[in-house]
């Protein structure tokens, strides 16, 4: 109970995997997994999710992006680079700030 909110994602995924609850006919939605996580942990969580996905046949990834026209939902199952890029953006911004790069 006394665990940081971001760390709970790891525990939740671990518990689901241990109890064999991640099945091909189940739907798991993870909303804003990067919240409350250190940038390096964001990438670790993304890797964990990809590894879990590789254990199941029918997995689809979607990426929501705010555009001038509204929210665009993109299916990114075949190319997860946009997910990793979005998750690493805070780390790159922090790095630029620390190094004084604009």
C-alpha positions as CSV (number, residue, x, y, z in Angstrom):
1,X,0.0,0.0,0.0
2,X,2.8,2.4,0.8
3,X,4.4,2.2,-2.6
4,X,4.9,5.0,-5.1
5,X,2.1,5.2,-7.7
6,X,4.6,4.6,-10.6
7,X,6.1,1.5,-9.0
8,X,2.6,0.0,-8.7
9,X,2.6,-0.6,-12.5
10,X,5.5,-3.0,-12.1
11,X,3.9,-4.8,-9.2
12,X,0.5,-5.0,-11.1
13,X,2.1,-6.4,-14.2
14,X,4.1,-8.9,-12.2
15,X,1.1,-10.0,-10.3
16,X,-1.0,-10.4,-13.5
17,X,1.8,-12.5,-15.1
18,X,2.4,-14.7,-12.0
19,X,-1.3,-15.5,-11.8
20,X,-1.6,-16.2,-15.5
21,X,-4.1,-13.4,-16.0
22,X,-2.6,-12.0,-19.2
23,X,-4.4,-14.0,-21.8
24,X,-4.9,-13.5,-25.5
25,X,-8.7,-13.0,-25.0
26,X,-8.2,-10.3,-22.3
27,X,-7.9,-6.6,-22.8
28,X,-5.4,-4.7,-20.7
29,X,-5.3,-0.9,-21.0
30,X,-2.5,1.0,-19.4
31,X,-3.2,4.7,-19.4
32,X,-0.3,7.1,-19.1
33,X,2.2,4.5,-17.9
34,X,4.9,7.2,-17.8
35,X,3.2,9.1,-15.0
36,X,5.1,9.1,-11.6
37,X,8.1,7.3,-13.0
38,X,11.7,8.4,-13.4
39,X,12.6,8.7,-17.1
40,X,14.8,5.6,-16.9
41,X,12.1,3.6,-15.3
42,X,9.7,4.7,-18.0
43,X,11.9,3.0,-20.5
44,X,12.2,-0.1,-18.3
45,X,8.4,-0.3,-18.0
46,X,8.1,0.1,-21.8
47,X,10.5,-2.8,-22.3
48,X,8.6,-4.9,-19.7
49,X,5.3,-4.3,-21.5
50,X,6.9,-5.3,-24.9
51,X,8.3,-8.5,-23.3
52,X,4.9,-9.4,-21.9
53,X,3.3,-8.7,-25.3
54,X,5.8,-11.0,-27.0
55,X,4.4,-13.8,-25.0
56,X,0.9,-13.4,-26.5
57,X,-0.3,-13.6,-30.1
58,X,-2.8,-10.9,-30.7
59,X,-1.5,-7.7,-29.2
60,X,-2.2,-4.2,-30.5
61,X,-0.6,-1.0,-29.5
62,X,-2.3,2.4,-29.9
63,X,-0.8,5.8,-29.3
64,X,-3.0,8.9,-28.6
65,X,-1.6,12.2,-29.8
66,X,-3.1,15.6,-29.4
67,X,-3.2,17.5,-32.7
68,X,-4.7,20.7,-33.9
69,X,-7.8,18.8,-35.0
70,X,-8.2,16.9,-31.6
71,X,-7.0,13.6,-30.4
72,X,-5.6,11.2,-33.0
73,X,-5.5,7.5,-32.2
74,X,-2.7,5.7,-34.1
75,X,-2.2,2.0,-34.3
76,X,1.5,1.5,-33.8
77,X,1.6,-2.3,-33.3
78,X,4.1,-2.7,-36.2
79,X,6.4,0.1,-35.2
80,X,6.7,0.9,-31.5
81,X,9.3,3.6,-32.0
82,X,6.8,6.4,-31.5
83,X,6.0,4.9,-28.0
84,X,9.6,4.7,-27.0
85,X,10.2,8.2,-28.4
86,X,7.3,9.7,-26.4
87,X,8.5,7.9,-23.2
88,X,12.0,9.1,-23.6
89,X,11.1,12.7,-24.3
90,X,11.1,13.8,-20.7
91,X,14.5,12.3,-20.2
92,X,15.9,14.2,-23.2
93,X,14.3,17.5,-22.0
94,X,15.9,17.0,-18.6
95,X,19.2,16.1,-20.1
96,X,19.1,19.3,-22.3
97,X,18.2,21.4,-19.3
98,X,21.1,20.0,-17.2
99,X,23.6,20.4,-20.0
100,X,22.3,23.8,-20.9
101,X,21.4,22.8,-24.5
102,X,18.5,24.6,-26.1
